[in-house]
């Protein structure tokens, strides 16, 4: 039974739990099903948009290589220099930008920056903000158009 309340707070809670789940996925290599089972058993899960959590967890894990390509293309530093928390935040936000047209770009970026401020390394929110801003232009608007013809 889905507890999809659709509210902003339940989505925020889902994102917060997703960062933790994706961090765990990176370190332990568990499957999406194993992580989902673990998180749904936690009482904190009752306060999140569970359908959103489940959909994005699967989306990120299934598309991690493509999302990492976006990070590599947009980042000045290599993927290996990203800490797991920052990487989890970027994977989540890029998945929202690329696969969730129902979430406004501004919301995706603001939520990711807040997660980076809360859980990321010092000043990592600046990197997250810059990378997502550049990526949003590509993912939501397509490549920059050629010079306009008069």
C-alpha positions in Angstrom: 0.0 0.0 0.0 1.5 3.3 -1.1 1.7 6.2 1.3 2.3 8.7 -1.5 1.1 11.9 0.2 2.6 14.0 -2.6 3.4 16.8 -0.2 6.7 18.7 -0.3 7.7 17.5 3.1 7.2 13.8 2.3 9.3 14.3 -0.9 12.0 16.1 1.1 12.1 13.1 3.5 12.2 10.7 0.5 15.2 12.6 -0.9 17.0 12.6 2.5 16.5 8.8 2.8 17.5 8.3 -0.9 20.9 10.0 -0.2 21.4 7.5 2.7 20.3 4.6 0.5 22.5 5.6 -2.4 25.5 6.1 0.0 24.9 2.6 1.3 24.5 1.2 -2.3 27.9 2.7 -3.3 29.7 1.3 -0.2 28.0 -2.1 0.2 26.8 -2.8 -3.4 23.4 -4.1 -2.3 20.7 -4.4 -4.9 17.8 -2.0 -5.1 15.5 -4.7 -3.7 17.8 -5.3 -0.6 18.1 -1.5 0.1 14.3 -1.0 -0.4 13.5 -3.8 2.1 15.9 -2.4 4.6 14.6 1.2 4.4 10.9 0.2 4.3 11.4 -1.6 7.6 12.6 1.6 9.3 10.0 3.6 11.1 11.4 6.9 9.5 10.2 5.6 6.2 6.5 6.1 7.1 7.1 9.9 6.8 8.3 9.8 3.2 6.7 9.6 -0.2 7.4 5.9 -0.5 6.4 5.6 -4.2 8.9 8.5 -5.0 11.6 6.8 -3.0 11.1 3.4 -4.7 10.9 4.9 -8.2 14.0 7.0 -7.8 16.1 4.4 -6.1 15.5 2.0 -9.1 16.0 4.8 -11.6 19.4 5.9 -10.1 20.7 2.4 -9.7 19.6 1.3 -13.2 21.0 4.5 -14.8 24.1 5.1 -12.7 26.6 4.8 -15.6 24.7 7.4 -17.7 24.4 9.7 -14.7 28.1 9.3 -14.0 28.8 10.3 -17.6 26.9 13.5 -17.0 28.9 14.2 -13.9 32.2 13.5 -15.6 31.3 15.8 -18.5 30.2 18.7 -16.3 32.8 18.4 -13.4 36.2 20.0 -13.5 37.4 17.1 -11.3 37.3 13.4 -11.8 34.6 11.1 -10.4 37.1 9.4 -8.2 37.6 12.8 -6.3 33.9 12.9 -5.3 33.1 11.6 -1.9 30.2 9.1 -1.7 27.8 11.5 -0.1 28.3 14.2 -2.7 28.1 11.5 -5.4 24.8 10.2 -4.0 23.4 13.7 -4.0 24.4 14.3 -7.6 23.1 11.0 -8.8 19.7 11.7 -7.2 19.4 15.2 -8.5 20.6 14.3 -12.0 18.0 11.4 -12.1 15.3 13.9 -11.1 16.4 16.3 -13.8 16.7 13.7 -16.5 13.8 11.4 -15.7 11.3 13.4 -13.6 9.8 16.2 -15.7 7.1 16.6 -13.0 9.7 18.1 -10.6 10.7 21.7 -11.4 14.3 22.4 -12.1 14.6 25.0 -9.4 13.2 22.5 -6.8 15.7 19.8 -7.8 18.6 22.1 -7.5 17.5 23.7 -4.3 16.8 20.4 -2.6 20.2 19.0 -3.7 22.0 22.1 -2.4 20.2 21.8 1.0 21.1 18.1 1.2 24.8 19.0 0.4 24.7 21.7 3.1 23.3 19.2 5.6 25.2 16.0 4.7 28.0 16.9 2.3 31.6 18.0 2.9 32.2 21.6 3.8 31.5 23.9 0.8 30.4 20.9 -1.4 27.0 22.6 -1.9 28.8 25.1 -4.2 30.1 22.3 -6.4 26.6 20.6 -6.4 24.9 23.9 -7.3 27.3 24.7 -10.2 27.2 21.2 -11.6 23.5 20.9 -11.5 22.9 24.3 -13.0 25.1 23.4 -16.0 23.5 20.0 -16.3 19.9 21.4 -16.0 20.5 23.5 -19.1 21.5 20.4 -21.0 19.0 17.9 -19.6 15.9 20.2 -19.5 16.5 22.5 -22.4 18.7 20.5 -24.8 22.0 21.7 -26.2 22.5 25.4 -26.6 21.1 26.5 -29.9 23.3 27.8 -32.7 23.4 31.5 -33.2 19.9 32.8 -34.1 19.4 33.9 -37.7 17.9 37.3 -38.2 
